[in-house]
Amino acid sequence: MSDNKFLPISKRDMEEQGIDRLDFVYVCGDAYVDHPAFGHAIISRVLQSKGYTVGIIPQPDWSNTEDFKRLGEPRLAFLVSAGNIDSMVNHYTVNKKRRSEDMYSPGGKSGCRPDRATIVYCNRIREAFPGCQIIIGGIEASLRRFAHYDYWDNKVRRSLLFDSRADCLTYGMGERIICELADALAIGIPASQTDIDGCCYIRKSIDFLREYIELPTFEEVRDDKYKYALATKIQFENQDCITAKTLVQKHGDRYLVANPPMKPLEEKELDEVYELGYAMDYHPIYKPYGGIPAIEEVRFSIAHNRGCFGECNFCALTFHQGRSVRSRSVESVVREAERMTKHPGFKGYIHDIGGPTANFTHASCDKQLTKGTCTNRRCLYPSVCKNMKVDHSKYLKMLRAVRAIPGIKKVFIRSGIRYDYLLADKSETFLNELCTHHVSGQLRVAPEHISDRVLSLMGKPSAKVYDKFCDKFAAASKRAGKEQYAVPYLMSSHPGSTLEDAVALAVYTKKHRINPKQVQDFYPTPFTVSTCMYYTGINPLDMKKVYVPRGEEKLMQRALLQYSDPANHDLVIRALKKAKREDLIGFGPECLVRPRLLTKEKTNTHNTNKAKNRKDDKHELSDFRRKKSVPKGKGQSERKSGKAKGKRH
């Protein structure tokens, strides 16, 4: 643990640190972890570095106002965030079942924050301090800044700024935004009157605006799915700090005004943010509860970049961190790694040096730096742009420098790489070093699907690109003298995926001996392109209709990806029959599941007359093979030949 002091969480802490009144009080849905992987820690430490005093109220009791008064009323404003994850995503599975754990709470206990935490916290603060200023931020606010479809309510909700009754909403990465807001507040400019980029506010009139785009109103997107898709399209096209326009959306008789995104931090600024005086641990008050589980994944990991030009449609990064990538300096990453080696719990292994996409370190092309990201094309989809600047040299330098630090045994890459970007690199140096030094037997990559139709709606490359990567990865691993596998993340029931697509994906996993233990069923989280498709049945990027699997078919697509699980057997049978793929029900090597041969009555007889039933089963199996025209012994010979070929992930 660092010797740096935690920020005050009580009046006693304030007295010990010589603070009479705080400038800001940060109310957060997560437990207090003073580590740069946690948004509340970064924003608080950045403000502190600029001379402002900040206190933290983590996971307050929202049943009354008392807990919100523990640090008194701040001089400038309350800052409110639901935490590192949207509170509804944190609480509920894709099946809308309550999660049993919360990794951002003491001991992993659930129930330490309310549903829609930002709204609840703001309303309690208003009760306690009616005249105070409130600024909301974090992922929940960022992705709910406009009228948005809410999966849990199954309806379109207003901008979070209206429901929370806050004065200002900040979106995206907030360091530069909060510093400019703090300076404005310090000279008497109210948060609700801001013209700072990365901020949203409410006005009764927009006559003062000179250049803006007016979105369909809240009432229009609520009642008309085409208008909702159109609004999403405009929002998607205005996410770059250079090209974006101010966006306006009327809610009743008032207007939501969203200023253009704030420009990203450059290398030197990122270095400064990540090297502030963090305690690098959870607050000691959580020790009796077993600590905060979320820190264990990041305690010995290093974030080196921000932004992602991969632009997967189901990912919210485009609307939060943006498409323009920036990264820290090699020297800054090395300094952080050296500090890790002094931690008493460090065993010599750095779990990750990554970010949203580990092998991105710079803007995708030089044009982005002066003219912004393209609004009519993508960097990697449908193929790598001809203007793409493919270069792993900085990342390689970073990895090599960290590997060379005394006390470090191994450096892993676990946050994911874009294999299409890797394949576009004419040099195989990064691939070779990846396989030699940075894989712990399995490399997780995200092809998501094998149907090109579905992949096109995800914004992902063709399945052939993934197959090509697997071949190159296997060859590089062999050259390194290691047995390693590329293990895919797969997603079921994404908009556009038909039952036939799901069957094809299941057949692919069978053929390549992929047995996914965990499968991501498409989750319509707030403010993504794919969520718009799910709600409207329209692809907002081209305004064409999209098929959306729902109800039992959504469950079937999920079950097909785990066809070998006995719990899924009956659902897989129904799915295959519905898809008219009964040929995949049987005993051959290509079949996904076996038929139900024994009734309950036969099973009971089996318990009393095993020998007779073994004989009956043998005849029944022979009859089944004749009906399916599968020669006796063929399955056995093909299984043997499959083993000879070895595994393929």
C-alpha positions in Angstrom: 0.0 0.0 0.0 1.2 3.5 -0.7 1.9 6.0 2.1 -0.3 8.6 0.5 -3.3 9.6 2.6 -6.8 8.8 1.5 -9.2 11.7 0.9 -11.5 12.5 3.8 -14.6 10.5 4.3 -15.7 11.9 7.7 -15.6 15.2 9.7 -12.8 13.7 11.7 -10.7 13.1 8.6 -11.3 16.7 7.6 -10.1 17.9 11.0 -7.0 15.8 10.8 -6.2 17.2 7.4 -6.9 20.8 8.5 -10.0 21.3 6.3 -12.8 23.4 7.6 -15.0 23.2 4.5 -14.6 21.1 1.4 -14.7 22.6 -2.1 -16.3 19.4 -3.5 -18.0 16.4 -2.0 -18.0 13.3 -4.3 -20.9 11.0 -3.8 -20.3 7.6 -5.4 -22.1 4.3 -5.9 -18.8 2.4 -5.6 -16.8 1.8 -2.5 -13.9 4.1 -2.1 -10.9 2.7 -3.9 -8.0 5.2 -4.3 -6.7 3.7 -7.6 -6.7 5.2 -11.1 -8.9 2.3 -12.4 -11.7 3.9 -10.5 -13.3 7.1 -11.8 -14.0 8.7 -8.5 -10.3 8.4 -7.5 -9.1 10.0 -10.7 -11.5 13.0 -10.6 -10.9 13.6 -6.9 -7.1 13.5 -7.2 -7.1 15.7 -10.3 -9.1 18.3 -8.5 -6.8 18.0 -5.5 -3.7 18.5 -7.7 -5.3 21.8 -8.8 -5.6 23.0 -5.3 -9.2 22.1 -4.5 -10.2 20.1 -1.5 -12.4 17.0 -2.1 -14.1 14.6 0.2 -15.7 11.2 -0.6 -19.1 9.8 0.5 -18.9 6.2 -0.9 -22.1 4.1 -1.1 -24.2 6.3 1.3 -27.3 5.0 3.0 -30.0 6.4 0.7 -33.0 5.7 3.0 -32.7 9.2 4.4 -30.5 12.3 4.1 -28.3 11.9 7.1 -25.4 10.1 5.3 -25.3 12.8 2.7 -24.7 15.4 5.4 -21.6 13.7 6.9 -19.1 16.1 5.3 -21.3 19.2 5.3 -22.3 21.3 2.3 -19.3 21.8 -0.1 -18.3 25.4 -1.0 -18.6 24.7 -4.8 -20.6 21.6 -5.7 -21.5 18.0 -5.1 -20.2 15.6 -7.6 -22.3 12.5 -8.2 -21.6 9.2 -10.0 -23.2 5.8 -9.9 -19.8 4.2 -10.1 -17.6 2.5 -12.7 -20.6 0.6 -14.1 -24.2 1.7 -14.8 -26.2 0.9 -11.7 -28.8 -1.2 -13.6 -26.1 -3.2 -15.4 -24.4 -3.7 -12.1 -27.5 -5.0 -10.5 -29.2 -7.1 -13.2 -28.3 -9.9 -15.7 -29.5 -9.8 -19.3 -32.4 -11.9 -18.1 -33.3 -9.1 -15.7 -32.4 -11.3 -12.7 -30.8 -9.7 -9.7 -27.1 -10.3 -9.5 -25.9 -12.0 -6.3 -22.5 -10.1 -6.2 -21.2 -6.6 -6.6 -17.4 -6.5 -7.2 -17.3 -2.8 -6.3 -18.8 -3.2 -2.9 -17.3 -4.5 0.4 -16.8 -8.2 0.3 -18.5 -8.4 -3.0 -21.9 -7.9 -1.3 -24.8 -6.7 -3.5 -27.4 -4.1 -2.5 -25.0 -1.4 -1.4 -26.3 1.1 -3.9 -29.8 1.8 -5.2 -31.2 1.1 -8.7 -30.7 4.3 -10.8 -28.2 5.5 -8.3 -27.5 8.9 -9.9 -31.1 9.9 -9.6 -31.6 8.6 -6.0 -28.4 10.3 -4.8 -29.2 13.6 -6.4 -32.7 13.7 -5.0 -31.4 13.0 -1.5 -28.8 15.7 -1.8 -31.5 18.2 -2.9 -33.5 17.3 0.2 -30.5 17.8 2.5 -29.1 21.0 0.8 -31.8 22.6 -1.4 -29.7 25.4 -2.8 -26.5 23.4 -3.6 -25.0 22.8 -7.0 -24.8 19.3 -8.3 -22.7 18.0 -11.2 -23.3 14.4 -12.4 -20.8 12.3 -14.4 -19.4 8.8 -14.9 -20.6 6.1 -17.2 -24.2 6.1 -16.1 -24.6 9.9 -16.8 -22.5 9.8 -19.9 -24.5 7.1 -21.7 -27.9 8.5 -20.5 -27.3 12.1 -21.5 -29.9 12.1 -24.2 -33.4 10.5 -24.2 -32.5 6.8 -24.3 -34.1 3.4 -24.4 -34.0 1.7 -21.0 -33.9 -2.1 -21.2 -35.1 -2.6 -17.7 -38.2 -0.4 -18.0 -38.5 -1.4 -21.7 -39.3 2.2 -22.6 -37.6 5.4 -23.6 -36.6 7.6 -20.6 -35.7 11.3 -20.5 -32.2 12.5 -20.3 -30.7 11.7 -16.9 -30.1 15.4 -16.4 -33.9 16.0 -16.1 -34.6 13.0 -13.9 -31.7 13.7 -11.5 -32.4 17.5 -11.2 -28.7 18.1 -11.4 -27.3 21.4 -12.6 -24.9 20.0 -15.1 -24.0 16.6 -16.7 -20.5 15.8 -17.8 -19.8 13.0 -20.3 -16.8 11.2 -21.5 -13.4 11.2 -19.8 -13.8 14.0 -17.2 -10.4 15.3 -16.0 -10.2 18.4 -18.3 -13.9 19.0 -18.0 -14.0 19.0 -14.2 -11.0 21.3 -13.9 -12.6 23.9 -16.2 -15.9 23.6 -14.3 -14.1 24.0 -11.0 -12.4 27.1 -12.2 -15.7 28.5 -13.4 -17.5 27.7 -10.2 -14.7 29.3 -8.2 -15.3 32.7 -9.9 -19.0 32.5 -9.5 -20.3 31.1 -12.8 -23.1 28.6 -12.0 -22.7 25.0 -13.3 -26.0 25.3 -15.1 -24.6 28.2 -17.2 -21.6 26.5 -18.5 -20.4 26.6 -22.1 -17.6 24.1 -21.5 -17.1 21.2 -23.9 -18.2 17.8 -22.6 -21.1 19.3 -20.6 -24.8 19.1 -20.9 -27.3 21.6 -19.4 -30.9 22.7 -19.6 -32.4 25.9 -21.1 -35.8 27.3 -21.6 -34.7 28.9 -24.8 -31.9 28.2 -27.3 -31.9 31.6 -29.0 -28.4 32.2 -27.8 -26.9 29.3 -29.7 -25.3 30.1 -33.1 -24.5 26.6 -34.6 -26.2 23.5 -33.5 -28.2 20.4 -34.6 -31.6 19.8 -33.2 -32.5 16.2 -32.5 -36.0 14.8 -32.6 -37.7 15.7 -29.3 -38.0 13.3 -26.4 -41.7 12.9 -27.2 -40.9 12.0 -30.8 -38.2 9.4 -30.0 -40.4 8.0 -27.3 -43.4 7.5 -29.7 -41.7 6.9 -33.0 -38.9 4.3 -33.4 -37.8 5.7 -36.7 -37.2 9.1 -35.0 -35.3 7.3 -32.3 -33.0 5.6 -34.8 -32.5 9.0 -36.6 -31.5 10.6 -33.3 -29.0 7.9 -32.6 -27.5 8.3 -36.1 -27.0 12.1 -35.5 -25.5 11.4 -32.1 -23.1 8.8 -33.5 -21.9 11.3 -36.1 -21.2 14.0 -33.6 -18.8 12.2 -31.2 -15.5 13.8 -32.3 -14.1 16.8 -30.5 -13.1 18.4 -33.8 -16.1 17.8 -36.1 -19.0 17.5 -33.6 -21.7 20.2 -33.4 -23.7 21.2 -30.3 -26.7 18.9 -30.1 -30.1 20.0 -28.7 -33.0 17.9 -27.7 -36.3 19.3 -26.5 -38.0 17.7 -23.5 -41.4 19.2 -23.0 -41.0 23.0 -22.9 -37.3 22.9 -22.1 -34.1 22.0 -24.1 -31.3 19.7 -23.3 -28.1 21.3 -24.7 -25.1 19.0 -25.2 -21.9 20.8 -26.0 -19.3 19.0 -28.3 -17.0 16.4 -26.7 -14.0 17.6 -24.8 -10.7 17.0 -26.5 -8.7 14.0 -25.2 -5.7 14.2 -22.9 -2.4 14.1 -24.7 0.5 11.9 -23.6 2.1 14.2 -21.0 -1.4 15.0 -19.5 -2.2 11.2 -19.2 1.1 10.6 -17.5 0.3 13.3 -15.0 -3.1 11.9 -14.3 -1.9 8.3 -13.7 1.0 9.5 -11.5 -0.9 11.5 -9.0 -0.7 10.6 -5.3 -3.1 7.6 -5.2 -3.0 5.3 -2.2 -3.4 2.4 -4.7 -5.7 0.5 -2.5 -9.2 0.4 -1.0 -9.9 2.5 2.1 -9.0 0.7 5.4 -12.6 0.8 6.6 -13.3 -2.2 4.2 -10.7 -4.5 5.7 -13.2 -6.2 8.2 -15.4 -7.0 5.2 -12.7 -8.7 3.1 -11.8 -5.6 1.0 -13.2 -4.7 -2.4 -12.9 -7.5 -5.0 -12.7 -5.2 -8.0 -9.2 -4.0 -7.1 -7.8 -7.5 -7.4 -8.1 -7.5 -11.2 -6.3 -4.1 -11.6 -3.9 -4.0 -8.6 -1.1 -5.3 -10.7 -2.3 -4.1 -14.1 -1.4 -1.0 -16.0 -3.7 1.1 -18.2 -1.7 2.7 -20.9 -4.3 4.0 -23.4 -7.7 5.5 -23.9 -10.2 5.6 -26.8 -10.8 2.9 -29.4 -11.2 3.2 -33.2 -12.5 -0.4 -33.3 -16.1 1.0 -33.0 -18.0 -2.2 -32.3 -21.7 -1.4 -32.4 -22.5 -3.1 -29.1 -19.8 -1.2 -27.3 -20.4 2.1 -25.5 -16.8 3.3 -25.9 -17.5 5.4 -29.0 -20.0 7.5 -27.0 -17.8 7.7 -23.9 -14.0 7.6 -24.5 -14.4 8.3 -28.3 -12.6 7.0 -31.3 -9.4 9.0 -31.1 -6.7 7.0 -29.2 -4.1 8.4 -26.9 -1.6 6.6 -24.7 0.9 7.3 -21.9 4.6 7.5 -22.4 6.8 4.5 -22.1 8.6 6.1 -19.2 5.4 6.7 -17.2 4.4 3.0 -17.7 7.8 1.9 -16.6 7.7 4.0 -13.4 4.3 2.5 -12.5 5.6 -1.0 -13.0 8.7 -0.2 -10.9 6.3 1.0 -8.1 4.4 -2.3 -8.3 7.6 -4.3 -7.7 7.8 -2.7 -4.2 4.2 -3.7 -3.2 4.4 -6.4 -0.5 1.9 -8.6 -2.4 3.6 -8.5 -5.8 4.8 -11.9 -7.0 6.5 -10.8 -10.2 3.6 -11.0 -12.5 1.9 -8.0 -14.2 -1.5 -9.1 -15.2 -2.0 -6.6 -18.0 -0.7 -3.6 -19.9 -3.6 -2.5 -21.9 -6.8 -0.5 -22.0 -10.0 -0.6 -24.2 -7.9 -2.3 -26.8 -4.4 -3.2 -25.7 -2.5 -2.8 -29.0 -3.7 0.7 -29.9 -1.3 3.5 -28.9 -2.0 6.4 -31.3 -4.7 7.9 -33.5 -5.6 5.7 -36.4 -4.2 8.1 -39.0 -2.6 11.6 -39.0 -5.8 13.1 -40.5 -7.6 12.5 -37.2 -5.3 14.8 -35.3 -6.3 17.9 -37.4 -9.6 17.1 -39.1 -11.2 14.6 -36.7 -12.5 11.1 -37.2 -14.4 10.3 -40.4 -18.2 10.5 -40.2 -18.9 8.4 -43.3 -16.4 5.6 -42.8 -14.8 3.4 -40.2 -11.1 2.7 -39.4 -11.3 -1.1 -39.3 -14.7 -2.1 -40.8 -15.4 -3.6 -43.3 -11.6 -3.8 -43.7 -8.6 -1.9 -42.5 -8.7 1.6 -44.0 -5.9 2.3 -46.5 -4.9 5.4 -44.5 -4.6 3.4 -41.3 -1.3 4.0 -39.5 -0.5 0.4 -38.3 2.4 0.6 -35.9 3.1 -1.5 -32.8 6.6 0.0 -32.2 5.6 2.1 -29.1 3.7 -0.8 -27.5 6.6 -3.1 -28.2 9.0 -0.7 -26.6 6.7 -0.4 -23.6 6.4 -4.2 -23.1 10.2 -4.7 -23.6 11.0 -2.0 -21.1 8.7 -3.5 -18.4 9.9 -7.0 -19.0 13.5 -5.8 -18.3 12.6 -4.4 -14.9 14.3 -6.5 -12.1 11.7 -8.4 -10.1 9.3 -8.8 -13.0 8.9 -12.4 -14.1 6.1 -12.1 -16.7 4.0 -9.5 -18.3 0.6 -10.6 -19.6 -1.8 -9.0 -22.1 -5.4 -9.7 -20.9 -7.4 -6.7 -21.9 -7.8 -7.9 -25.5 -6.2 -7.1 -28.9 -7.7 -6.3 -32.3 -6.4 -9.1 -34.4 -7.5 -7.4 -37.7 -5.2 -4.5 -36.8 -2.4 -6.9 -35.8 -2.7 -8.7 -39.2 -2.5 -5.4 -41.0 1.0 -5.0 -39.6 3.5 -6.0 -42.3 6.0 -6.9 -39.6 5.3 -10.0 -37.5 7.5 -8.8 -34.6 4.6 -8.0 -32.3 2.8 -11.3 -33.0 6.0 -13.2 -32.3 6.7 -11.3 -29.1 3.1 -11.7 -28.0 3.3 -15.5 -28.4 6.8 -15.7 -26.8 6.3 -13.5 -23.8 2.8 -12.3 -23.1 0.3 -15.2 -23.3 -0.4 -17.5 -20.4 -1.6 -20.5 -22.5 -4.7 -18.8 -23.7 -5.2 -15.5 -25.5 -8.7 -14.1 -25.3 -9.9 -12.5 -28.5 -13.3 -11.3 -29.6 -14.5 -12.6 -33.0 -18.1 -12.6 -31.5 -19.7 -14.6 -34.3 -18.9 -16.4 -37.6 -21.9 -15.1 -39.7 -20.7 -12.3 -41.9 -24.2 -10.9 -41.9 -24.2 -10.6 -38.1 -20.6 -9.4 -38.0 -21.5 -6.6 -40.3 -24.2 -5.4 -37.9 -21.7 -5.7 -35.1 -19.1 -3.6 -37.0 -16.7 -6.6 -36.8 -14.4 -8.0 -39.5 -15.3 -11.1 -41.6 -15.0 -14.5 -40.0 -12.2 -15.3 -42.5 -10.1 -12.7 -40.7 -10.4 -14.5 -37.4 -9.5 -17.8 -39.0 -6.4 -16.2 -40.6 -5.4 -14.9 -37.2 -5.8 -18.3 -35.6 -3.5 -19.8 -38.2 -0.9 -17.2 -37.7 -1.2 -17.3 -33.9 -0.8 -21.1 -33.9 2.3 -20.8 -36.2 3.9 -18.1 -34.0 3.2 -20.1 -30.9 4.8 -23.1 -32.5 7.9 -21.1 -33.4 8.0 -20.0 -29.8 7.9 -23.6 -28.7 4.7 -23.2 -26.8 1.3 -24.8 -26.8 -1.1 -21.9 -26.8 -4.7 -21.3 -28.0 -6.7 -18.4 -29.1 -9.9 -18.6 -27.1 -12.9 -16.6 -28.6 -15.4 -14.4 -26.9 -18.8 -15.2 -28.5 -22.1 -13.4 -28.5 -25.5 -14.8 -29.0 -28.7 -13.1 -30.2 -27.2 -9.9 -31.4 -29.6 -7.9 -33.6 -29.5 -9.4 -37.1 -28.7 -12.9 -35.8 -31.3 -15.5 -37.1 -31.7 -19.0 -35.7 -29.9 -20.2 -38.8 -26.9 -18.0 -37.9 -26.9 -19.3 -34.3 -26.9 -22.9 -35.6 -24.0 -22.1 -37.9 -22.1 -20.7 -34.9 -22.8 -23.8 -32.9 -21.6 -26.0 -35.7 -18.4 -23.9 -36.0 -17.7 -24.3 -32.3 -18.2 -28.1 -32.6 -16.0 -28.3 -35.6 -13.2 -26.4 -34.0 -13.6 -28.0 -30.6 -14.6 -24.7 -28.9 -16.5 -25.3 -25.7 -17.4 -21.9 -24.3 -18.0 -22.0 -20.6 -19.2 -18.4 -20.6 -21.3 -16.8 -23.4 -22.3 -13.2 -23.7 -26.0 -13.0 -24.5 -26.5 -9.6 -26.2 -27.2 -7.1 -23.5 -29.0 -3.8 -24.6 -27.0 -1.4 -22.5 -27.8 2.3 -22.7 -26.8 4.4 -25.8 -25.1 1.9 -28.2 -25.8 1.4 -31.8 -26.8 -2.2 -31.2 -29.2 -1.2 -28.5 -30.9 1.1 -30.9 -31.2 -1.9 -33.3 -32.7 -4.0 -30.6 -35.3 -1.4 -29.6 -36.2 -0.1 -33.0 -35.4 -2.9 -35.4 -33.5 -0.3 -37.5 -29.8 0.0 -38.1 -29.3 3.7 -37.4 -26.1 3.8 -39.5 -28.0 3.1 -42.7 -31.6 3.3 -41.5 -32.4 -0.1 -42.8 -34.6 -2.7 -41.0 -32.9 -5.3 -38.9 -34.2 -8.7 -37.6 -34.2 -8.9 -33.8 -34.4 -12.2 -32.0 -36.7 -12.1 -29.0 -38.5 -14.3 -26.5 -37.8 -18.0 -26.7 -35.7 -17.6 -29.8 -33.2 -15.4 -27.8 -33.0 -18.2 -25.3 -32.5 -20.8 -28.0 -29.6 -18.8 -29.6 -27.9 -18.7 -26.2 -28.5 -22.4 -25.6 -27.1 -23.4 -29.0 -23.7 -21.9 -28.0 -23.6 -24.2 -25.0 -25.3 -27.2 -26.7 -23.2 -29.7 -24.6 -24.7 -28.5 -21.4 -27.4 -31.1 -20.3 -29.6 -28.2 -19.0 -29.9 -26.9 -22.5 -30.7 -30.2 -24.2 -34.4 -29.8 -24.7 -34.1 -26.2 -25.8 -31.4 -27.1 -28.3 -33.6 -29.9 -29.7 -36.5 -27.4 -30.2 -34.2 -24.9 -31.8 -32.7 -27.4 -34.3 -36.2 -28.6 -35.2 -37.4 -25.0 -35.7 -34.4 -24.3 -37.9 -35.1 -27.6 -39.8 -31.7 -28.9 -38.9 -32.7 -32.3 -37.5 -29.6 -33.7 -39.2 -27.7 -32.2 -36.2 -29.6 -34.4 -33.8 -28.0 -37.8 -33.6 -24.9 -39.8 -32.9 -22.6 -38.8 -35.7 -19.5 -36.6 -35.1 -21.1 -33.7 -36.7 -24.2 -33.8 -34.5 -24.7 -31.3 -31.6 -27.0 -33.3 -29.4 -28.3 -36.9 -29.1 -32.1 -37.6 -29.3 -34.1 -38.6 -26.2 -34.1 -42.4 -26.8 -35.3 -43.5 -23.4 -38.7 -42.6 -21.9 -39.2 -42.4 -18.2 -40.8 -45.8 -18.2 -37.8 -47.3 -20.0 -35.4 -45.6 -17.6 -37.2 -47.3 -14.7 -37.0 -50.7 -16.4 -33.3 -50.0 -17.0 -32.8 -49.9 -13.2 -34.3 -53.4 -12.8 -33.1 -55.1 -16.0 -29.8 -53.5 -17.1 -28.7 -56.3 -19.4 -32.0 -56.4 -21.4 -32.0 -52.6 -21.8 -28.4 -52.5 -23.0 -29.5 -54.9 -25.8 -32.6 -52.9 -26.5 -30.5 -49.7 -26.7 -28.1 -51.3 -29.1 -31.0 -52.2 -31.5 -32.5 -48.8 -31.1 -29.2 -47.1 -32.0 -28.8 -49.4 -35.0 -32.4 -48.4 -36.2 -31.5 -44.7 -35.7 -28.3 -45.1 -37.8 -30.2 -46.8 -40.6 -32.8 -44.1 -40.6 -30.1 -41.4 -40.8 -28.0 -43.3 -43.3 -25.0 -43.2 -41.1 -22.8 -46.2 -41.7 -21.9 -48.2 -38.5 -18.5 -47.2 -37.2 -18.3 -44.0 -39.2 -18.6 -41.8 -36.2 -15.9 -43.7 -34.4 -13.4 -43.4 -37.3 -14.1 -39.7 -37.7 -13.6 -39.0 -34.0 -10.2 -40.7 -34.2 -9.2 -38.7 -37.2 -10.4 -35.5 -35.4 -8.1 -36.3 -32.5 -5.2 -36.8 -34.8 -5.7 -33.3 -36.1 -5.4 -31.8 -32.6 -7.2 -28.9 -31.0 -8.2 -25.7 -32.8 -9.6 -22.7 -30.9 
